[in-house]
Amino acid sequence: MLRLNIGPPRSMWIAWLGCLAPMTALLNLALGALCGAFITDGELRVIGVLMLLPLLLLDGLVALMSVQYYRGAFWLDGRVLVRRVLPGHRRYDLSTARITVESAEPAWTSWRGGVLPRLVVQEPGGPSVRMWLRDPARRGALLPPDQLTALAQAIDPHLQHPIATHLHHLATNPF
């Protein structure tokens, strides 16, 4: 299996799980206890509830962003594109799928350079999947040449498909 460089690097996950997650949990515990103390006091109940709402919204936003980044992992297993989902994995057979390319502006990232290309894979009768060809989490960096070549070969080993041909050309000559 070949992991494609889409989404945050492994070092970011290590930093998040090793440092930021415990600090976030402690902050939530402390602020939650303070809100709980205010809520149990009759005069400060409204302040406790008002303090609790932004904390819950922030936790929901962090959870949503974490799930989005988690789902951003893709692998190639021969001619099958594998995407990590909750729970498990979803597989897309590139030999039978309809493959197109679209441009979109990334959301939830620091990338502000406009639109980036993404591969759209639509299996017959199944849901489609979209995969960035330039990674918004890495300042719009193009997938490495070996990964672009592997993706082109997975789409069409003979490079007759126009998208496979274009991906192979990007891998050999990104300019």
C-alpha positions in Angstrom: 0.0 0.0 0.0 1.2 3.5 -0.8 0.0 6.3 1.5 -0.7 9.5 -0.4 0.6 12.8 1.2 -2.8 14.4 1.8 -3.8 16.1 5.0 -1.7 17.0 8.0 1.6 15.3 8.5 2.1 12.6 11.1 4.1 15.0 13.3 1.0 17.2 13.6 -1.0 14.2 14.9 1.8 13.3 17.4 1.9 16.9 18.6 -1.9 17.1 18.9 -2.3 13.8 20.8 0.9 14.2 22.9 0.6 17.9 23.9 -2.4 19.8 22.8 -5.1 17.2 23.5 -4.1 16.8 27.2 -3.9 20.6 27.6 -7.3 21.0 26.0 -8.8 18.3 28.2 -7.4 20.0 31.3 -8.7 23.4 30.2 -12.2 21.9 29.5 -12.2 20.2 32.9 -11.2 23.5 34.7 -13.7 25.7 32.8 -16.4 23.0 33.1 -15.9 22.8 36.8 -16.1 26.6 37.1 -19.3 26.7 35.0 -20.7 23.9 37.1 -20.0 25.8 40.3 -21.7 28.9 38.8 -24.7 26.9 37.6 -25.3 25.4 41.0 -25.3 28.9 42.6 -28.8 30.4 42.1 -27.5 34.0 41.5 -24.7 33.0 39.1 -26.7 30.4 37.1 -27.1 32.6 34.0 -23.4 33.5 33.9 -22.5 29.7 34.3 -24.7 28.8 31.3 -23.4 31.7 29.2 -19.8 30.6 29.9 -20.6 27.0 29.1 -22.1 27.7 25.6 -18.9 29.0 24.0 -16.9 26.1 25.6 -19.3 23.6 24.0 -19.2 25.3 20.6 -15.4 25.4 20.7 -15.3 21.7 21.6 -17.7 20.9 18.7 -15.6 22.9 16.3 -12.4 21.1 17.4 -14.1 17.7 17.1 -15.4 18.6 13.6 -12.0 19.7 12.4 -10.4 16.6 13.8 -12.8 14.3 12.0 -12.3 16.2 8.7 -8.5 15.9 9.0 -8.8 12.2 10.0 -10.9 11.5 6.9 -8.2 13.2 4.7 -6.0 10.1 4.6 -5.8 8.2 1.4 -3.9 5.1 0.2 -3.4 3.3 -3.0 -3.7 -0.5 -2.9 -3.0 -1.5 -6.4 -5.7 0.1 -8.5 -7.9 0.7 -5.5 -8.1 4.1 -3.7 -8.6 3.7 0.0 -10.0 6.5 2.2 -10.0 6.4 6.0 -13.5 7.1 7.3 -15.2 6.7 10.7 -15.3 3.8 11.2 -12.9 1.9 9.1 -12.0 2.5 5.4 -13.9 3.0 2.1 -12.5 1.5 -1.1 -12.9 2.9 -4.6 -11.9 0.7 -7.6 -10.2 3.2 -10.0 -10.4 0.7 -12.9 -14.2 0.9 -12.9 -14.9 4.3 -11.5 -15.6 7.5 -13.4 -12.7 9.9 -12.7 -12.8 13.6 -13.2 -11.0 16.6 -11.9 -12.5 19.8 -10.4 -11.2 22.9 -8.8 -12.3 24.1 -5.4 -11.3 26.5 -2.7 -10.3 24.7 0.5 -12.1 25.4 3.7 -10.8 24.9 7.3 -7.1 25.5 6.3 -4.6 28.3 6.3 -4.4 28.1 2.5 -5.6 31.4 1.0 -4.2 31.1 -2.5 -7.5 30.5 -4.3 -8.6 27.3 -5.9 -6.8 23.9 -5.9 -7.4 20.8 -8.1 -9.0 17.7 -6.7 -9.6 14.3 -8.1 -13.3 13.2 -8.1 -13.8 9.4 -8.1 -17.4 8.2 -8.7 -18.1 4.5 -8.6 -21.2 3.2 -10.4 -24.1 3.4 -8.0 -21.9 4.5 -5.1 -20.9 7.8 -3.5 -18.1 9.9 -4.9 -14.9 10.9 -3.1 -12.8 14.0 -3.6 -9.1 14.0 -3.0 -6.8 17.0 -3.2 -4.0 16.9 -5.8 -2.4 19.9 -4.1 -2.6 19.7 -0.3 -4.1 22.7 1.4 -2.7 21.6 4.7 0.8 21.9 3.2 0.5 25.3 1.5 -0.8 23.9 -1.8 2.1 21.5 -2.3 1.6 19.1 -5.2 1.7 15.4 -4.4 5.2 14.0 -4.7 6.1 12.6 -8.2 6.2 9.0 -7.1 2.6 9.3 -5.7 1.4 11.1 -8.8 2.9 8.3 -11.0 1.3 5.6 -8.8 -2.1 7.4 -9.0 -1.8 7.7 -12.8 -0.9 4.0 -13.1 -3.8 3.1 -10.8 -6.3 5.0 -13.0 -5.0 3.5 -16.2 -1.7 1.5 -16.5 -1.5 2.3 -20.2 -2.0 6.0 -19.6 -4.8 6.2 -22.2 -7.2 8.0 -19.7 -6.7 11.8 -20.1 -6.4 12.4 -16.3 -3.9 9.5 -16.0 -1.9 11.1 -18.8 -2.0 14.5 -17.1 -1.0 13.1 -13.7 1.9 11.3 -15.3 3.0 14.5 -17.1 2.8 16.4 -13.8 4.9 13.8 -12.1 7.6 13.9 -14.8 7.5 17.6 -15.5 5.6 19.8 -12.9 6.4 22.9 -14.8 
